[in-house]
Amino acid sequence: MLLIQRKLALVAGLLLSVACATAAQFRDPLDIPASPSRLAQHSMLTGITQTSEGRWVAVGRRGHALYSDDGTTWHQADVPVSVDLVAVHFPTPVQGWAVGHGGVILHSADGGKTWLKQLDGRALADLLIAYWRPLAVQADESDAGPSAALLDAERFKEEGPGRPFLDVRFKDAVSGYAVGAYNLLLATEDGGQSWQVLSDKTDNPGGLHFNAVQLGNAGQVYLAGEQGLLLQKNLQTGRFDSLSTPYSGTWFGMLEQGNRLLLFGLRGNVYVSHDRGQHWSKANTGTDNTITAATSLRDMQVVLVTQAGEVLISEDSAAERFRPVSTPRTMPLYGVAPAGTAAVVAVGAGGVVHLELGRQ
């Protein structure tokens, strides 16, 4: 019996030593720069944008960010985190923002070559707690919302920075929005030096995820997400009011073209409004696969990509009929950006691909 006890004690000691060593060696991906990789161009990428001067910038897994001036030769950027990045946007040729997991917001001031961290999940938790605490104190007994939000923020801080941002959009080099899981909505008016919580100004009582944010040419701001959720900013009140849509499934994104608003999401669903969300028409996409991204060409034609690797282009000026484009290889696609009038650059599970559209 004594021998068995000694062996058990020895095993327990070894396990404790391994656990301590593992804990000592662990470094949060929020603190680890993205590793340089010759295969970054072929790794999973989930977001892409094109600047006004024609540079493409893409982001994806493990903090990978790439940039290219010709759509063919890609360079890996310096990124201070190794969490997955989801979306990227450049309102100017050099000023851009990227968001992703771990509550990360990154900023680039040199066209995507280097990035700096403006916010992460640890600072985000503190920001949410600081915002909700005074509102919870001031709220009367009939309004449990602020107290519930405060408890949620405190739980978020205790559990760690796991909540992602899912999209980012800037009007210019100073004004922008970042959206994410569980009704997460932030805004900045100083280029991301500080962020304001707007989650209490949304018509989203269920705390659904925001998957996309889009800015209109006339000051409109749209938010799209789960269960058919679509909100529009009321420019008089500053609140984000609900717009009804004909589909109750998840929206993954939207495209704004003047008065035209295009929503896309699960099961090949695309709806088009020509009066900024007041009335909707269902587009014929010819697919049941999830639409993951869309982009607009110079002549207002729309290109869609799907999780199954399909590329679709609109056949009519109303963007209500789409036809498939033949592609050299099939992989899940998650982002797309224009490349002139007859081509796009798409990103997905296998990295970057340049696609000629073969327009008729």
MIKEKE-534501 format. One record per residue (C-alpha): residue number from 0; x, y, z. Coordinates in nm, 3 decimals. Layout:
N
NUM / X / Y / Z
...
end
This chain:
360
0 / 0.000 / 0.000 / 0.000
1 / 0.284 / 0.240 / 0.086
2 / 0.449 / 0.172 / -0.249
3 / 0.124 / 0.248 / -0.432
4 / 0.081 / 0.574 / -0.240
5 / 0.437 / 0.677 / -0.323
6 / 0.378 / 0.603 / -0.693
7 / 0.055 / 0.802 / -0.691
8 / 0.232 / 1.092 / -0.522
9 / 0.510 / 1.075 / -0.782
10 / 0.260 / 1.077 / -1.071
11 / 0.070 / 1.367 / -0.914
12 / 0.395 / 1.558 / -0.874
13 / 0.489 / 1.498 / -1.237
14 / 0.145 / 1.610 / -1.358
15 / 0.168 / 1.926 / -1.148
16 / 0.513 / 2.001 / -1.287
17 / 0.388 / 1.957 / -1.645
18 / 0.085 / 2.180 / -1.573
19 / 0.304 / 2.451 / -1.422
20 / 0.547 / 2.435 / -1.713
21 / 0.262 / 2.452 / -1.963
22 / 0.111 / 2.751 / -1.785
23 / 0.448 / 2.922 / -1.774
24 / 0.501 / 2.863 / -2.149
25 / 0.153 / 2.978 / -2.257
26 / 0.139 / 3.312 / -2.431
27 / -0.186 / 3.472 / -2.533
28 / -0.221 / 3.501 / -2.914
29 / -0.313 / 3.863 / -2.846
30 / 0.048 / 3.914 / -2.740
31 / 0.219 / 3.706 / -3.009
32 / 0.296 / 3.864 / -3.349
33 / 0.181 / 3.674 / -3.657
34 / 0.452 / 3.439 / -3.778
35 / 0.608 / 3.505 / -4.119
36 / 0.517 / 3.230 / -4.365
37 / 0.603 / 3.167 / -4.728
38 / 0.264 / 2.997 / -4.754
39 / 0.060 / 3.288 / -4.615
40 / -0.078 / 3.360 / -4.963
41 / -0.217 / 3.005 / -4.971
42 / -0.349 / 2.991 / -4.613
43 / -0.709 / 3.056 / -4.515
44 / -0.804 / 3.420 / -4.574
45 / -1.143 / 3.556 / -4.478
46 / -1.153 / 3.922 / -4.578
47 / -1.026 / 4.143 / -4.860
48 / -1.062 / 4.503 / -4.969
49 / -0.920 / 4.729 / -5.238
50 / -0.800 / 5.080 / -5.159
51 / -0.888 / 5.377 / -5.376
52 / -0.540 / 5.361 / -5.530
53 / -0.580 / 4.996 / -5.631
54 / -0.392 / 4.807 / -5.359
55 / -0.552 / 4.489 / -5.231
56 / -0.529 / 4.404 / -4.861
57 / -0.640 / 4.065 / -4.727
58 / -0.661 / 3.919 / -4.376
59 / -0.719 / 3.575 / -4.230
60 / -0.609 / 3.297 / -3.998
61 / -0.348 / 3.340 / -3.723
62 / -0.312 / 3.711 / -3.782
63 / -0.206 / 3.680 / -4.144
64 / -0.241 / 4.003 / -4.341
65 / -0.123 / 4.043 / -4.700
66 / -0.106 / 4.326 / -4.951
67 / -0.056 / 4.340 / -5.328
68 / -0.037 / 4.613 / -5.590
69 / -0.098 / 4.384 / -5.887
70 / -0.324 / 4.110 / -5.750
71 / -0.058 / 3.849 / -5.823
72 / 0.246 / 3.923 / -5.608
73 / 0.158 / 3.930 / -5.238
74 / 0.360 / 4.045 / -4.939
75 / 0.297 / 3.953 / -4.578
76 / 0.240 / 4.243 / -4.340
77 / 0.372 / 4.290 / -3.988
78 / 0.086 / 4.215 / -3.746
79 / 0.118 / 4.231 / -3.365
80 / -0.132 / 3.949 / -3.293
81 / -0.181 / 3.591 / -3.408
82 / -0.557 / 3.565 / -3.358
83 / -0.780 / 3.509 / -3.659
84 / -0.869 / 3.825 / -3.848
85 / -1.209 / 3.846 / -4.015
86 / -1.263 / 4.177 / -4.197
87 / -1.064 / 4.474 / -4.331
88 / -1.150 / 4.818 / -4.470
89 / -0.950 / 5.113 / -4.605
90 / -1.138 / 5.445 / -4.632
91 / -0.822 / 5.609 / -4.769
92 / -0.523 / 5.472 / -4.963
93 / -0.309 / 5.444 / -4.649
94 / -0.542 / 5.442 / -4.347
95 / -0.710 / 5.108 / -4.279
96 / -0.861 / 4.894 / -4.005
97 / -0.894 / 4.519 / -3.951
98 / -1.094 / 4.329 / -3.689
99 / -1.116 / 3.975 / -3.565
100 / -1.125 / 3.729 / -3.281
101 / -1.015 / 3.814 / -2.932
102 / -1.192 / 4.150 / -2.956
103 / -0.911 / 4.282 / -3.177
104 / -0.915 / 4.607 / -3.372
105 / -0.598 / 4.681 / -3.571
106 / -0.495 / 4.997 / -3.756
107 / -0.256 / 5.053 / -4.046
108 / -0.125 / 5.394 / -4.151
109 / 0.090 / 5.273 / -4.443
110 / -0.149 / 5.094 / -4.677
111 / -0.150 / 4.762 / -4.494
112 / 0.226 / 4.702 / -4.466
113 / 0.232 / 4.727 / -4.087
114 / -0.041 / 4.713 / -3.824
115 / -0.081 / 4.834 / -3.467
116 / -0.330 / 4.711 / -3.208
117 / -0.589 / 4.969 / -3.102
118 / -0.812 / 4.742 / -2.894
119 / -0.829 / 4.383 / -2.773
120 / -1.074 / 4.178 / -2.570
121 / -0.915 / 4.266 / -2.237
122 / -0.949 / 4.640 / -2.297
123 / -1.290 / 4.581 / -2.455
124 / -1.420 / 4.414 / -2.138
125 / -1.303 / 4.710 / -1.931
126 / -1.463 / 4.950 / -2.179
127 / -1.797 / 4.769 / -2.158
128 / -1.790 / 4.755 / -1.777
129 / -1.706 / 5.126 / -1.752
130 / -1.993 / 5.205 / -1.987
131 / -2.262 / 4.988 / -1.830
132 / -2.183 / 5.039 / -1.461
133 / -2.317 / 5.397 / -1.424
134 / -2.619 / 5.313 / -1.640
135 / -2.696 / 5.014 / -1.415
136 / -2.675 / 5.235 / -1.107
137 / -2.905 / 5.498 / -1.257
138 / -3.163 / 5.257 / -1.402
139 / -3.493 / 5.211 / -1.219
140 / -3.630 / 4.871 / -1.122
141 / -3.840 / 4.842 / -1.436
142 / -3.532 / 4.858 / -1.661
143 / -3.317 / 4.551 / -1.607
144 / -3.124 / 4.598 / -1.932
145 / -2.821 / 4.792 / -1.804
146 / -2.773 / 4.560 / -1.504
147 / -2.792 / 4.253 / -1.728
148 / -2.544 / 4.410 / -1.968
149 / -2.308 / 4.491 / -1.681
150 / -2.321 / 4.133 / -1.553
151 / -2.255 / 4.010 / -1.905
152 / -1.953 / 4.242 / -1.941
153 / -1.814 / 4.128 / -1.605
154 / -1.857 / 3.765 / -1.710
155 / -1.683 / 3.848 / -2.038
156 / -1.387 / 3.990 / -1.846
157 / -1.369 / 3.684 / -1.620
158 / -1.390 / 3.432 / -1.904
159 / -1.130 / 3.605 / -2.118
160 / -1.122 / 3.788 / -2.452
161 / -1.316 / 3.541 / -2.663
162 / -1.574 / 3.761 / -2.831
163 / -1.499 / 3.853 / -3.191
164 / -1.551 / 4.160 / -3.399
165 / -1.699 / 4.050 / -3.731
166 / -1.689 / 4.361 / -3.949
167 / -1.549 / 4.714 / -3.965
168 / -1.630 / 5.015 / -4.182
169 / -1.499 / 5.371 / -4.185
170 / -1.643 / 5.679 / -4.351
171 / -1.303 / 5.848 / -4.359
172 / -0.977 / 5.845 / -4.165
173 / -1.145 / 5.934 / -3.835
174 / -1.509 / 5.813 / -3.826
175 / -1.599 / 5.446 / -3.824
176 / -1.782 / 5.150 / -3.673
177 / -1.686 / 4.801 / -3.557
178 / -1.950 / 4.531 / -3.498
179 / -1.949 / 4.180 / -3.362
180 / -2.103 / 3.907 / -3.154
181 / -2.380 / 3.958 / -2.899
182 / -2.497 / 4.304 / -3.009
183 / -2.143 / 4.442 / -3.004
184 / -2.136 / 4.789 / -3.163
185 / -1.860 / 5.047 / -3.120
186 / -1.798 / 5.379 / -3.293
187 / -1.502 / 5.615 / -3.311
188 / -1.460 / 5.977 / -3.414
189 / -1.083 / 5.997 / -3.365
190 / -0.946 / 5.725 / -3.588
191 / -0.973 / 5.453 / -3.324
192 / -0.780 / 5.626 / -3.049
193 / -1.097 / 5.588 / -2.842
194 / -1.415 / 5.388 / -2.895
195 / -1.771 / 5.457 / -2.784
196 / -2.015 / 5.180 / -2.691
197 / -2.346 / 5.206 / -2.881
198 / -2.496 / 4.869 / -2.792
199 / -2.779 / 5.029 / -2.593
200 / -2.890 / 5.223 / -2.900
201 / -2.983 / 4.919 / -3.111
202 / -3.323 / 4.761 / -3.170
203 / -3.174 / 4.420 / -3.088
204 / -3.332 / 4.297 / -2.764
205 / -3.218 / 3.939 / -2.822
206 / -2.852 / 4.039 / -2.836
207 / -2.808 / 3.881 / -3.180
208 / -2.475 / 3.890 / -3.360
209 / -2.400 / 4.172 / -3.602
210 / -2.220 / 4.020 / -3.902
211 / -2.188 / 4.331 / -4.115
212 / -2.191 / 4.710 / -4.111
213 / -2.237 / 4.925 / -4.421
214 / -2.220 / 5.302 / -4.468
215 / -2.435 / 5.484 / -4.723
216 / -2.340 / 5.782 / -4.936
217 / -2.598 / 6.004 / -4.763
218 / -2.490 / 5.928 / -4.408
219 / -2.686 / 5.607 / -4.362
220 / -2.548 / 5.331 / -4.141
221 / -2.684 / 4.978 / -4.173
222 / -2.624 / 4.676 / -3.947
223 / -2.709 / 4.320 / -4.054
224 / -2.696 / 3.996 / -3.861
225 / -2.875 / 3.686 / -3.739
226 / -3.241 / 3.590 / -3.784
227 / -3.310 / 3.849 / -4.053
228 / -3.182 / 4.134 / -3.838
229 / -3.137 / 4.461 / -4.028
230 / -3.103 / 4.797 / -3.855
231 / -3.068 / 5.150 / -3.993
232 / -2.933 / 5.447 / -3.801
233 / -3.190 / 5.716 / -3.733
234 / -2.999 / 6.035 / -3.810
235 / -3.228 / 6.238 / -3.584
236 / -3.221 / 6.021 / -3.270
237 / -2.891 / 5.840 / -3.316
238 / -3.062 / 5.506 / -3.250
239 / -3.047 / 5.205 / -3.479
240 / -3.404 / 5.117 / -3.576
241 / -3.523 / 4.787 / -3.718
242 / -3.601 / 4.748 / -4.087
243 / -3.822 / 4.454 / -4.184
244 / -3.689 / 4.209 / -4.442
245 / -3.866 / 3.919 / -4.616
246 / -3.616 / 3.660 / -4.488
247 / -3.570 / 3.544 / -4.128
248 / -3.239 / 3.366 / -4.182
249 / -2.892 / 3.499 / -4.114
250 / -2.749 / 3.784 / -4.320
251 / -2.374 / 3.769 / -4.369
252 / -2.331 / 4.099 / -4.545
253 / -2.469 / 4.379 / -4.756
254 / -2.371 / 4.604 / -5.044
255 / -2.481 / 4.967 / -5.076
256 / -2.493 / 5.134 / -5.419
257 / -2.661 / 5.472 / -5.388
258 / -3.029 / 5.406 / -5.327
259 / -2.981 / 5.034 / -5.384
260 / -2.915 / 4.802 / -5.093
261 / -2.833 / 4.436 / -5.146
262 / -2.849 / 4.182 / -4.860
263 / -2.703 / 3.832 / -4.881
264 / -2.689 / 3.532 / -4.653
265 / -2.782 / 3.169 / -4.594
266 / -2.907 / 2.926 / -4.860
267 / -2.830 / 3.151 / -5.154
268 / -3.067 / 3.421 / -5.036
269 / -3.015 / 3.767 / -5.185
270 / -3.267 / 4.048 / -5.153
271 / -3.245 / 4.384 / -5.327
272 / -3.403 / 4.716 / -5.227
273 / -3.405 / 5.018 / -5.458
274 / -3.538 / 5.255 / -5.192
275 / -3.291 / 5.203 / -4.906
276 / -3.470 / 4.918 / -4.737
277 / -3.836 / 5.014 / -4.766
278 / -3.926 / 4.745 / -5.022
279 / -3.746 / 4.425 / -5.121
280 / -3.722 / 4.193 / -5.421
281 / -3.570 / 3.847 / -5.409
282 / -3.285 / 3.794 / -5.653
283 / -3.250 / 3.475 / -5.855
284 / -2.902 / 3.353 / -5.764
285 / -2.942 / 2.997 / -5.893
286 / -2.776 / 2.851 / -5.583
287 / -2.873 / 2.719 / -5.242
288 / -2.525 / 2.772 / -5.100
289 / -2.447 / 3.043 / -4.847
290 / -2.346 / 3.376 / -4.999
291 / -2.041 / 3.490 / -4.802
292 / -1.933 / 3.814 / -4.975
293 / -2.017 / 4.059 / -5.252
294 / -1.852 / 4.341 / -5.440
295 / -1.952 / 4.603 / -5.693
296 / -1.780 / 4.659 / -6.027
297 / -1.737 / 5.000 / -6.186
298 / -2.053 / 4.966 / -6.396
299 / -2.269 / 4.873 / -6.093
300 / -2.263 / 4.503 / -6.171
301 / -2.251 / 4.286 / -5.860
302 / -2.030 / 3.983 / -5.799
303 / -2.116 / 3.728 / -5.530
304 / -1.907 / 3.441 / -5.390
305 / -2.028 / 3.141 / -5.191
306 / -1.907 / 2.903 / -4.926
307 / -1.908 / 2.632 / -5.193
308 / -1.665 / 2.828 / -5.410
309 / -1.915 / 2.961 / -5.662
310 / -1.871 / 3.300 / -5.829
311 / -2.188 / 3.471 / -5.954
312 / -2.229 / 3.791 / -6.154
313 / -2.546 / 3.996 / -6.205
314 / -2.705 / 3.980 / -6.548
315 / -2.930 / 4.284 / -6.520
316 / -2.903 / 4.644 / -6.402
317 / -3.135 / 4.572 / -6.108
318 / -2.901 / 4.302 / -5.972
319 / -3.193 / 4.061 / -5.944
320 / -3.061 / 3.786 / -6.175
321 / -2.721 / 3.621 / -6.148
322 / -2.530 / 3.372 / -6.359
323 / -2.237 / 3.150 / -6.259
324 / -1.882 / 3.224 / -6.366
325 / -1.649 / 2.938 / -6.457
326 / -1.355 / 2.922 / -6.215
327 / -1.024 / 2.731 / -6.248
328 / -1.052 / 2.573 / -5.901
329 / -1.313 / 2.532 / -5.636
330 / -1.260 / 2.625 / -5.273
331 / -1.479 / 2.789 / -5.011
332 / -1.468 / 3.164 / -5.073
333 / -1.509 / 3.423 / -4.796
334 / -1.418 / 3.758 / -4.952
335 / -1.407 / 3.932 / -5.289
336 / -1.283 / 4.265 / -5.426
337 / -1.291 / 4.417 / -5.777
338 / -0.997 / 4.393 / -6.015
339 / -1.093 / 4.627 / -6.297
340 / -1.415 / 4.584 / -6.496
341 / -1.393 / 4.215 / -6.581
342 / -1.211 / 4.043 / -6.295
343 / -1.207 / 4.005 / -5.919
344 / -0.964 / 3.896 / -5.652
345 / -1.122 / 3.648 / -5.410
346 / -0.997 / 3.489 / -5.089
347 / -1.095 / 3.171 / -4.917
348 / -0.989 / 2.842 / -4.763
349 / -0.694 / 2.808 / -5.000
350 / -0.575 / 3.166 / -5.000
351 / -0.591 / 3.419 / -5.286
352 / -0.725 / 3.363 / -5.636
353 / -0.750 / 3.605 / -5.930
354 / -1.063 / 3.536 / -6.136
355 / -1.152 / 3.654 / -6.484
356 / -1.527 / 3.693 / -6.512
357 / -1.566 / 3.619 / -6.882
358 / -1.847 / 3.871 / -6.909
359 / -2.080 / 3.852 / -7.206
end
